[in-house]
């Protein structure tokens, strides 16, 4: 397992929050900066630290680092 940092933007589609394209960041500080820079273009943006199984690519144990605007709950596997 390895810790990875991701940024996930959300758009509103017919009143529902829909996740956009996930971006990877090199560290927690970078993820927070990217999320902040993207915040004005989306309904919400979240930066997460997640555990990734290097063999399967499965992501678990999401930990919210930063939130801007509205975000949906990220389900943990």
Buried (B, 14 or more C-beta within 10 A) or exposed (E): EEEBBBBBBBEEEEEEBEBBEEBEBEEBEBBBBBBBEBBEEBBBBBBBBBBBEEEEEEBEEBBEBBBBBEBBEBEEE
